[in-house]
């Protein structure tokens, strides 16, 4: 059984700036980075469209991420039950999706096949490789608003 995620602005996830940056704990390490489980989400622009998911253990390790909604408004992947279990939630409204961005010289792409799923309340996360769908790993990033 799967559950479709709901869309809610990323700013609803961000803590009060006076309290510091939200720490995100990976329930399952990201593929290729087994030693890195703690990250902070750093806003990179005033629009709240780009963030750096930065390792607290090794700050040089960071991933450019963005909420998919402004760029891919129709993107609504179904999240499998095992992800809800790993994040210790049952409520899709608690989930935030982030796509990993690759900035290139001629184009910038988003990985829609493997979003990072974050529980907004516990700040636990995991990168999920979606199955049974044909979302691209390198979707060209366009602002659609």
N, C-alpha and C positions, 0 to 999 in steps of 0.2 A: 504494500500500500504506500502511496506517496501523498505528499501534501504540497500544494502550491503556496509559495511564499507571498506575503503581503508587502506592499511598498510603503515605507515610512521614511521621512527625511533623515539623512545621516546625522544632522545636528541634534536629533532627539537622542542620539547615542552619546554624544560628546558630553563630558562632565563639565561642570563649572570651571572655566579657565583658571580661576583663582585656586582651585583644588589640584591642578596639575593635569597631565595628560592621562587619558584612560589606558590602563594596561590590559592587553589582550593576552590571554593564556591559551596556547594551542592544546586542545584536548588530544589531538593527534598531530605529531610534527608534520610540517610541510614536506612533500616529497623532495628528497635530496638534502634536507636540512634537519637531520634527526636530533642534533644537539641544541637546537634553538626552539624554545617553547614560549618565551616571554617577549612580547612586542609592545611598542607604543604606537599610537596612531597620531601622526603629526600632520596638521593641515598645511598644505603648500600654497594655496591661493585663497583670495578673499571670497570667491564664489562657492567654496566648499566642494569643488569638483575633483580636486586632486589631493591625495594624501600619501605620506610615506609610512609604510608599515615597517618600523625600525626595531631591530633586535635590541633588547636591553643588555644582553650578554656581549654582543659585538655590534656596536652602533654603525660600523661600516656596512653591515648587512642590512639592506633595506629594499623593500619592494614598492614600486610605484603602484598605487591602487586607486580605484575610483568607484563610486556607486554606479551601477549600470543604467539606472533610470534616465538620467539626462541624455545619454548617448544612444541607448537602445530601449526606448519606452515600451516595446512589446516583449522584452526579455522577462520571462517569468518561468524559470525552470522549476520542475517538481523536485522536491528534496525528499530523499528516501527516509524511512523511519529510523534506520540505523544512525543517521546523522542526528536526528532529534535525541536519540538515546545517548549518543556520545556527548552531546551538549547539555544533557539533562534537562530537556524541555519538551513540551508537547504542543506549544503554542506558536504557530507560524508567524503571528504578529510580533513576536519577540525577536525574529531573525532579521539580520542586516546582511545583504549581499555586497561583496566587494569583488571587483574584477581586477586581475593583475594586468597592468599596462606595460607595454613595451614601446618605448619612444624610439623611433627610427629617424634617419635623416630625411626620408621622403614621405613616410607615413607613420602613424602611431596606431598600434593595435591593442585590442583587449582580448584576453583569454576568456571566452564565454563558456568553454567546455569545463573549466575547473575553477569555479568561483570560490572565494573564501566566505564561509558562512559563519557569522558571529551572533551569539546570543546577546542581545542588548543589555539584559539584566545582569547576567553572571560574567559577561565579557569573556566567555570561553568560545573558542573558534576551531575550525578545521577547514582545510582546503578539500573540496569535494570534486572528484572526477565524475561527472554526470554520465549515466549509462542510458542506452536506448534512445539517444537524441543525436542530432547532427549539428549541434552548436559548434562554431569554428573556434579553433585555438587562437587564430589571428584575425579577428574581426576588425575591419578598419574603423577607427574611432571618428565619429562625426558628431558634432553638436547639432541636435535636432530641435533647438528652440531659439 
